[in-house]
């Protein structure tokens, strides 16, 4: 997918680029699959800020994505078109099943309008791009996305643009997945996944160029910790620009670069064979 770089006609254009979204073939969303999306500004039900730097942004409507595809087993669907989704980095595909039902799914790389797709819980489904099936029926070596961690719950990992996991092997009740980060994880063979890689991989190459484009996404400026007072941030206060001989962290003290935040006593920790690079070598001493 091409990235366009404009002439340097202004300071904002000088370092910015635009994704042309050439994969998109359908430009109006399906009204029956739209839901209102109210702005929360990073605040919880009590009105307290739980996520900094959120607020404003362009008005959006949520597209309901079918991450499970469980109730559509054995029913063939036709890809109506590929659409842009303002709520995620990946593109989405509108499917129309033979019984008239319409659903959105994440658009895998190479999917085109008019292609026939199907999801099923047995080995009768051809492992082609866009089809969904349990990991126990997917040939090893293939790339998958929208992978379930709990059977029947719906896809939870590998859902952003360009993401995928490689199915390396199966042993007993578990299949081993290798992620681009280097992490290796075991997942139950009963969990479902979709064949192929998520499309719109060039999204990571877009340079936003100016702060205004980030404000359209709902991102507000964030004040540096060392610029705050000592009662507002662990790195704040003091005479001069001093970090107090401690590593970068959030206002609550959570390490920002390489620190472990996962609970080691989590039940699923035993399913992680190898942690990603940042967790193995990026520890802050």
C-alpha positions as CSV (number, residue, x, y, z in Angstrom):
1,X,0.0,0.0,0.0
2,X,1.6,3.3,-1.1
3,X,2.5,6.2,1.3
4,X,2.3,9.6,-0.3
5,X,4.7,12.3,0.7
6,X,3.6,15.8,-0.3
7,X,5.7,18.9,-1.2
8,X,7.0,20.9,1.7
9,X,4.5,23.7,1.3
10,X,4.2,24.3,5.1
11,X,5.9,23.3,8.3
12,X,3.2,20.7,8.9
13,X,3.7,19.2,5.4
14,X,7.4,19.1,5.7
15,X,7.6,15.9,7.8
16,X,4.2,14.4,7.2
17,X,3.0,11.6,5.0
18,X,-0.4,10.2,4.1
19,X,-1.7,6.6,3.7
20,X,-3.6,6.4,0.4
21,X,-5.7,3.4,1.6
22,X,-5.7,1.9,-1.9
23,X,-7.2,-1.3,-0.5
24,X,-10.4,0.4,0.3
25,X,-13.2,-0.3,-2.2
26,X,-16.3,0.6,-0.2
27,X,-16.6,4.2,1.1
28,X,-20.0,4.2,3.0
29,X,-20.4,2.1,6.2
30,X,-23.2,-0.4,6.7
31,X,-25.7,1.5,8.8
32,X,-27.0,-1.6,10.5
33,X,-23.5,-2.3,12.0
34,X,-22.9,1.2,13.3
35,X,-23.1,2.1,17.0
36,X,-22.7,5.5,18.8
37,X,-19.3,6.1,20.3
38,X,-19.4,8.7,23.1
39,X,-16.2,10.4,24.1
40,X,-14.9,9.7,27.6
41,X,-11.7,11.8,27.7
42,X,-9.8,9.1,29.5
43,X,-12.1,9.2,32.5
44,X,-13.8,6.4,34.3
45,X,-17.4,6.2,35.6
46,X,-16.4,8.4,38.6
47,X,-15.1,11.1,36.3
48,X,-11.5,10.5,37.4
49,X,-8.7,10.5,34.8
50,X,-7.4,7.0,34.4
51,X,-5.6,7.5,31.1
52,X,-3.6,10.7,30.5
53,X,-3.4,12.6,27.2
54,X,-6.9,11.7,25.9
55,X,-9.6,14.1,24.9
56,X,-11.3,15.8,21.9
57,X,-10.8,14.3,18.5
58,X,-13.0,13.8,15.5
59,X,-16.4,12.3,16.0
60,X,-16.5,8.6,15.3
61,X,-19.1,5.8,15.1
62,X,-18.1,2.3,16.1
63,X,-18.2,-0.5,13.6
64,X,-19.4,-3.8,15.2
65,X,-16.7,-6.4,14.3
66,X,-17.5,-10.1,14.4
67,X,-14.4,-11.5,16.2
68,X,-16.1,-14.9,16.9
69,X,-17.8,-16.0,13.7
70,X,-19.1,-18.9,15.7
71,X,-22.8,-18.6,14.9
72,X,-22.0,-18.4,11.2
73,X,-20.4,-21.8,10.9
74,X,-20.9,-23.6,7.6
75,X,-22.6,-20.6,5.9
76,X,-20.8,-19.2,2.9
77,X,-20.2,-15.4,2.8
78,X,-19.2,-13.0,0.0
79,X,-16.9,-10.1,0.5
80,X,-18.9,-7.0,-0.4
81,X,-16.0,-4.6,0.0
82,X,-13.1,-3.3,2.1
83,X,-13.7,-0.3,4.3
84,X,-11.7,2.2,6.3
85,X,-12.4,2.0,10.0
86,X,-11.6,5.2,12.1
87,X,-11.5,3.1,15.3
88,X,-8.5,0.9,14.4
89,X,-5.4,0.8,12.3
90,X,-6.6,-2.2,10.3
91,X,-9.1,-2.1,7.5
92,X,-12.4,-4.0,7.8
93,X,-14.3,-6.2,5.3
94,X,-18.0,-6.4,5.0
95,X,-19.3,-9.9,4.5
96,X,-22.8,-10.8,3.3
97,X,-23.9,-14.4,4.0
98,X,-26.1,-16.5,1.8
99,X,-29.0,-16.0,4.3
100,X,-28.7,-12.2,4.0
101,X,-26.9,-11.5,7.3
102,X,-24.1,-8.9,7.1
103,X,-21.0,-8.8,9.3
104,X,-17.8,-7.0,9.6
105,X,-14.4,-8.8,10.0
106,X,-10.8,-7.6,10.0
107,X,-9.6,-7.4,6.4
108,X,-6.6,-9.7,5.9
109,X,-3.8,-8.8,3.4
110,X,-4.8,-9.7,-0.2
111,X,-8.5,-10.0,0.4
112,X,-10.6,-8.6,-2.4
113,X,-14.3,-7.9,-3.1
114,X,-16.2,-10.9,-4.5
115,X,-14.2,-13.5,-2.7
116,X,-16.1,-16.4,-1.0
117,X,-15.3,-17.0,2.6
118,X,-16.5,-19.5,5.2
119,X,-15.8,-20.4,8.9
120,X,-16.3,-23.8,10.3
121,X,-15.4,-25.9,13.3
122,X,-14.2,-29.0,11.4
123,X,-11.5,-29.9,8.8
124,X,-13.8,-29.4,5.8
125,X,-12.8,-25.8,5.4
126,X,-10.0,-24.9,2.9
127,X,-7.2,-23.0,4.7
128,X,-7.3,-19.9,2.5
129,X,-6.9,-16.3,3.4
130,X,-9.9,-15.0,5.4
131,X,-11.3,-18.4,6.5
132,X,-11.7,-19.0,10.2
133,X,-11.2,-22.4,11.9
134,X,-9.8,-24.0,15.1
135,X,-6.0,-24.2,15.3
136,X,-6.1,-28.0,15.3
137,X,-7.2,-27.9,11.6
138,X,-4.8,-25.2,10.4
139,X,-1.6,-26.5,8.7
140,X,1.6,-25.6,10.6
141,X,3.7,-22.9,9.1
142,X,0.8,-20.7,8.1
143,X,0.3,-17.1,9.3
144,X,-2.8,-16.4,11.3
145,X,-4.5,-13.4,13.0
146,X,-7.4,-12.6,15.2
147,X,-6.5,-15.5,17.5
148,X,-8.6,-16.6,20.5
149,X,-7.0,-17.1,23.9
150,X,-10.1,-18.8,25.2
151,X,-12.2,-21.0,23.0
152,X,-15.4,-19.3,22.0
153,X,-14.5,-15.9,23.4
154,X,-13.5,-14.3,20.1
155,X,-10.2,-13.1,18.7
156,X,-8.0,-11.2,21.2
157,X,-4.5,-11.1,19.8
158,X,-3.0,-10.1,16.4
159,X,-5.7,-7.6,15.5
160,X,-3.8,-4.5,14.5
161,X,-2.6,-3.5,11.0
162,X,0.1,-5.8,9.7
163,X,0.0,-8.2,12.6
164,X,0.2,-12.0,12.4
165,X,1.3,-15.1,14.3
166,X,3.0,-18.1,12.8
167,X,1.7,-21.5,13.8
168,X,4.9,-23.5,14.4
169,X,3.7,-26.8,15.8
170,X,1.0,-28.7,17.8
171,X,1.6,-31.0,20.7
172,X,-1.2,-32.5,22.7
173,X,-3.9,-30.0,23.6
174,X,-1.8,-26.9,22.7
175,X,-0.5,-25.2,19.6
176,X,2.6,-23.0,19.6
177,X,2.4,-19.6,18.1
178,X,5.4,-17.4,17.3
179,X,4.8,-13.6,17.2
180,X,6.9,-10.9,15.4
181,X,8.1,-9.7,18.8
182,X,9.9,-13.0,19.4
183,X,7.4,-14.2,22.0
184,X,6.4,-17.8,21.8
185,X,3.1,-18.8,23.4
186,X,1.0,-22.0,23.7
187,X,-2.7,-21.7,22.8
188,X,-5.4,-24.4,23.0
189,X,-6.0,-26.1,19.7
190,X,-9.7,-25.5,20.2
191,X,-9.2,-21.8,19.9
192,X,-10.0,-20.3,16.5
193,X,-7.9,-18.1,14.2
194,X,-8.3,-16.5,10.8
195,X,-5.9,-17.4,8.0
196,X,-3.5,-14.7,6.8
197,X,-2.0,-11.4,8.0
198,X,-4.0,-8.3,8.9
199,X,-3.9,-5.8,6.0
200,X,-2.9,-2.2,5.9
201,X,0.7,-3.1,7.0
202,X,2.1,0.3,5.7
203,X,0.2,2.1,8.5
204,X,3.4,2.0,10.6
205,X,5.2,4.0,8.0
206,X,2.9,7.0,8.2
207,X,4.6,10.1,9.7
208,X,2.0,12.4,11.3
209,X,4.1,15.5,10.8
210,X,2.2,17.9,13.2
211,X,0.5,17.9,16.5
212,X,-2.9,18.8,14.9
213,X,-3.2,15.4,13.2
214,X,-2.8,13.7,16.6
215,X,-5.5,15.9,18.1
216,X,-7.8,14.6,15.4
217,X,-7.2,11.1,16.8
218,X,-8.1,12.3,20.4
219,X,-4.5,12.6,21.6
220,X,-3.7,15.6,23.8
221,X,-0.3,16.9,24.8
222,X,1.4,15.2,27.8
223,X,3.6,17.2,30.3
224,X,7.0,15.7,31.0
225,X,7.3,14.3,34.5
226,X,10.5,16.3,35.3
227,X,8.6,19.5,34.5
228,X,5.9,18.8,37.2
229,X,6.0,19.4,40.9
230,X,7.2,16.8,43.3
231,X,3.7,16.0,44.5
232,X,2.4,15.4,41.0
233,X,5.1,13.1,39.6
234,X,7.9,11.0,41.1
235,X,10.4,12.7,38.8
236,X,9.2,16.2,39.5
237,X,10.3,19.0,41.8
238,X,13.8,19.9,42.9
239,X,16.2,22.7,41.9
240,X,17.1,22.3,38.3
241,X,16.4,19.5,35.8
242,X,17.0,16.5,37.9
243,X,15.3,13.0,37.7
244,X,16.3,12.0,41.2
245,X,18.5,9.1,39.9
246,X,15.5,6.9,39.1
247,X,14.3,5.4,35.8
248,X,11.4,6.9,33.7
249,X,8.0,6.1,35.2
250,X,4.4,7.1,35.2
251,X,2.8,9.4,37.9
252,X,1.9,6.3,39.8
253,X,5.5,4.9,39.7
254,X,5.0,2.2,37.0
255,X,8.3,1.8,35.0
256,X,8.0,3.2,31.5
257,X,10.9,1.5,29.7
258,X,11.4,-2.2,30.1
259,X,9.9,-2.8,33.5
260,X,7.8,-5.8,34.1
261,X,4.1,-5.1,34.6
262,X,2.6,-8.6,34.2
263,X,1.6,-10.5,37.3
264,X,3.9,-13.5,37.4
265,X,1.2,-15.5,39.3
266,X,-1.2,-15.3,36.4
267,X,-2.6,-18.7,35.4
268,X,-1.6,-18.2,31.8
269,X,2.0,-17.4,32.6
270,X,2.9,-21.1,32.2
271,X,1.7,-21.0,28.6
272,X,4.3,-18.4,27.6
273,X,7.4,-20.3,26.4
274,X,9.5,-17.3,25.6
275,X,8.9,-13.7,26.4
276,X,9.3,-10.9,23.9
277,X,12.7,-9.1,23.5
278,X,11.8,-6.0,25.6
279,X,10.9,-8.2,28.6
280,X,14.1,-10.4,28.3
281,X,16.8,-7.8,27.6
282,X,15.2,-4.4,28.2
283,X,15.1,-4.4,32.0
284,X,15.8,-1.2,33.8
285,X,18.4,-1.8,36.4
